[in-house]
Amino acid sequence: MKIGIHHSKHSYSAGCIDYMLANKIDYKIVNAYDSDIIEQLRDCQIFFWHHHHLNPQDVLFAKSLLTALDIQGLSVYPNLRSTWHFDDKVAQKYLLEALKLPLVNSHVYYSKDTALREIEKLDFPIVFKLKGGSGSYNVRLLSTKKEAKKLISKCFGRGHRFYTPSQVIKEDFRKLMNGEGSISELFKTLVHFVYPYKIEKSKGRERGYFYFQDYIPHCDHDIRIQFIGNICYAMKRHVRENDFRASGANKIDYDGSKIPLEAIKLGFRVAEVLNMQTLALDLIPVGNSWKIAEISYAFAIDKGECDYGYYTKDLSWRPGPFNPYAFLVESLQKQAKEKEKN
C-alpha cells in the first residue's frame, strides 16, 4: 500500500514522512499543484495533503482535488466529511444541531432587520463570532444592546476584515509582554494593519450575517480534546487574565489524566457521531455537564503536548509520550484497507 504525500510547511507532512521513513512504509512525495497530479497518484492507494485554510491557492482547489480522488477510490486525508465545515462556525452550528450534539446555544441571522429585532429579546452579554478565525481571533464579548446594534450595522454594511487588526495587535502585544511573542511578530501585524493578508484579498470582507453564542458565566477554562483515529489526548486551557477566552491564551495544562472522565466520554461519543478522520473538540463546562463551543479537523501539535499520554476508546489511560503522526498514518492505512474491501 503506497501513500502519496504533498509536503508543505505548517502541516502534518513532515511528522508523517519521518514516521514512514523510520517504519519503511511505502510512500512518495507528489506535488498537488502539478497539472498531472492525478497521474502521479496512479500507483497510490492513499493521498495525503494537509492543505492550509489561510493559503489562497490551497483554498482555490484543495477540496475539489481531494473529493475527486476520494470518488475515484483513493483514501484521502483530509476527506470532505472532515473538512467541509472547517473554519466555518456557522456550518458547525448547523451540523451539531442536526446531529443533536450538545452545542452552546448558537444563533445566526441573515438580515439586519431580523438581527435588530431579535437582540431586543436577549439578555447580555453575548459572544459574537465571525465564521472564520482561530485562537479566539474574531471573537468578541458584547456587553450591551448598543454594542450589538453597532456591530450589526457593520455586519450588514461594510463588513469585517477577516482579521480585526486592532484585536490582533492587542493579542500580539499581550504575548510580547508575557514573553510568548516577539517584536518581529508585532511588527508584521502592524504592517498588516495597512496591507491585508493574502487570504483577506482572496476572501473579501465578512458580511451578510450576524452570528453569536450564549455567554457562559464564571468559566475560567475550557477542555480541548484532540482525536486521531481511535485515540484522543486532552488538555485544560485557562482563560486570559481579565478575559473570557481560553483558545490562544497559551495557558495550558497538557496532563490529560487530570481531565474529568465524563468529558472524555462525551468526546468519544461526539467523535463517533461526526466520524471525522481527526477532530479537535472544544468543551466548555456548564454546571455538571459540557457544551461544545467549536470543532475542527486540524489542530496545531505543540511541543510537549504529546508527552503525558492518551485515552483509548474504552476510556483507558495510556501514560507516557506518544507519536501522533504514527496514529494518523496507521488510521489512514486502516481506512484504505476498509475502502478496498467495500
Summary of the structure (lengths in Angstrom):
residues: 342
radius of gyration: 20.9
end to end distance: 16.2
largest distance: 62.6
contacts: 1011
relative contact order: 0.13
helix: 38%
strand: 22%
